């Protein structure tokens, strides 16, 4: 059944591209780092099926918003958390009603490889582990914003944690010994070497971020860009999304 769904997804994409007037067009993607691994695996499949080219840039969410608001138009497809896509719609940067939700992501935790694994099995256990940890780092993106609010609610002293600079993976800081414990989107922690992934936050304090694609208002080829977005939400990409530690949005 899975292979049938994937085949139908690919057939739908091919049909969509027959409608497009563009032949061998290029879609320029500006994406959050959280979706990097998914897009790196999915884009070549889209290129093979459609005959179009996908060029991709991966930047921290803060820097993406800054670039777009400063007038960067060298992009066709923007991939960010839904709240940011919606903000960009309200600002006229993303085309209204073009948003397509791609993946649901959880916040995860990690320590340096070989180090003791703190207990994060429940909210109470997580709080105890946080209080016992001298140095914690969170991201500058949506996972970091959530963790900062969680630390405040839990009463974690401010001098025990820092926020990484935009675009910096917290896992790399922990792997280098610059912090004991880190938190970031699961999809951003899994590829990092030199760390032990502890798992997602416990359900009672967990947080879900939905990442979506949006069509830039000045996209050079809206039809082809829309075809790529349609492909990213098709059953063909669902196994890739799951393999990268996320879940399809629908």
N, C-alpha and C positions, 0 to 999 in steps of 0.2 A: 504493500500500500504506500509506503514511504517513497519508493522509487517511482511509483505512478504519479504522486503529487509533485515530485521534483521534476519529472518529465513534463507535466502540464505547466508548471511554473516557467520552465525554459521555453516551451512552445508559446506561452502567452507573451514572453519577452520578445521572441522573434517576430511575432505578429505585430507587436507594438512598433518595432523598428522598421517594418515594412511601410508603416504609415508615415514615419518620419522622413522629411525631405533631405535630412543630413546623411551623408555617406562618409564613414570614417571620421566622425566628429570627435572632439575632445571635450570631456567633462572635467572641470577643475573643482576638486573637492577640498574644502577647508574643514578639518575635523578636530574635535576634542581627542586628546590622547587616549581616553577611555575606550574609544571605538577603533583604535589603531589596528589591533590584531584582527578584528573582524573584517575591516575593510581591506587589509593587506591580503587576506585569503579570498575574499569575495570578488574583489575588483578584477583579477585575471579571468575568472569565470565569466563575468559580464563582458569583458573584452572579447573573449573567444566566441561567445554566443552572438553578440551584437555587431562585432566588427568595429566598434568605437573604442577610443582610448580614454583611460582614466588617469589623471595626474592628481596626486594627493599631497597635502601638507598637513602635518599633525602638530598642534600647538595647544597650550593650556587654555582653558575656557576663558580666563580673564583676558589673555592676550588676543584671543579671537574677537571678543566683543570690542576691545579697544581698537583693533585694526579696522573692523567693519564700521565702527562709529566715526573713525577718522577718514572714511571714504574709500577704503580698499575695495575695488570692484573686480579684482582679478580672481574671481571665484564664481562658480555656477551653483554648487551644492554646499550647503552649510550643515554640519552635523554637530549638534549640541544637545544639552539637556532641554527638555520641553519648555521649561520656564523661560530659558534664554531665547529659544526660537520664538516663543510667543511675544517676548519683549521686542524682538527684531521685527516681527510682523507689525506691532503697534507703531514702530518707528519707520515703517515703509521700506525696510532693508530686505525683508523676506516677503515673498508674495503671499497675500492672504489666501487661506484655505489650501496652501500647498504642503503643509506639514504632514509628514508621515512618521508615525512612531515605529521605531525599529527594534529596540532592545530594552529590557529591564535589567538594571544592574544593582547589586548589593555592595555594601561597604564591607571590606575585609580587613584582617589584621595579619601582621607578620613580624617575625624576629630574625635576627642574624642566624644563619645556618649553624646548627649544632648547639645553640644556646638553649637554656631552659624555656619550656613552653608555658607561658602564663595561662591561667584558667579564664576562658571567655565564654563558658558554657551558659551563663545566665547574666542578666543585668547586674545582679548583686556580685557575682563572681568577677565580672568585668571591672566593676568599681574597685573591688579589693585589689585586683591586679594593677589597675591604673595607679592607685595610691602607693603601691609598692614599687613602681617603676620610676626611675630617676629622670629618664629622657624619652620623650614621646614626640613623634613628628606626624603631622597630618598634611594633606594636600592643600593647594590653593583653590581647588575646584569645588564642585558641589558636595563631595564627600567630606572635604575639610570643613566647609561651612556647617554641615550637620554635626560633625564631631566636636567642633568648638562649642556649639550650643549644648551638646550632650555633656561635655566636660563641665560646663557651667552648672547644669542641672545637678550633676553628680558631686559638685563641690571639689573638683580636682584643682589643686593649687596651680596658678598661672605659670609659675616658674618651672613646672615639670614638663611643659609641652611647647612646641614651636610649630609654626606653619611654614611649609616649604615655599620657596619662590615659585612663581607661575611656571608651569611646564616641567618642573623638577619632580621625578618619581621618588616617592618617599622610600620605596624599597631599596633604591640604590644608596640612599643615605644610611639605612640600617646595615646594608651589606658592607659598607665601608667603616662601620663602627661609630658613625656620627650620632646615632640614636639607638636606644634599646628596642623600641616598639614603634611600629608604624601602622597607619590606617590609610586606605585608599580604595578606589573601586577594585573589586576582585579581578577584573580583566586587566588592570594595570599592575597588579602584584604577581600574578601567575607567571609572566614571562621573565621576571627578574631573577638572575642567578645570584647565589650567595645568601638567600633568605629561606626560611621555613614558613610556609603559609599556614596560618593557624585556623583559617576558616572565616566565614562571614560573621558579622555581629549576631549575637543571640536574638531570637525572634522578638523578645520583649522590649528590646531597644534598637532593633534593626531599622534600616532605612533603605527605601527603593528609589533609585533615580531612573527615569525613563529618558532614553536618548532618541532623538528624532532627526529627520532630515528636513530641510526647508530650501525652497528655490529662491536664489538671490534675484532681486528685482531687475538686475541688469544681466541676467544669465544670457550667454551668447547663443545657446541652443536649448530653449526651454523643453522641447519635446524629448531630446535625448537625455537631458538631465532628469526629467520626470520618469523616463524609462529606467534609468539607474535606480531612482528611488523605489520604483515599483518592484524592481528586482530585489532590492535589499529587504523588502517586507514579504517576499515570496517564500514558499516552502523550501525552495532551493537553498536559501541562506540559513534557515533555522538550525541545521546541524552545526554550521560554523559558529553561530552565535552561542550555542550551548557548549561547544568545545572550548570557547574562550571564557567560560565562567559566567555567562549571562543567560537570559531567557528571551525568546522572541516576545515582542510587546503585545502581540495578539495571539 
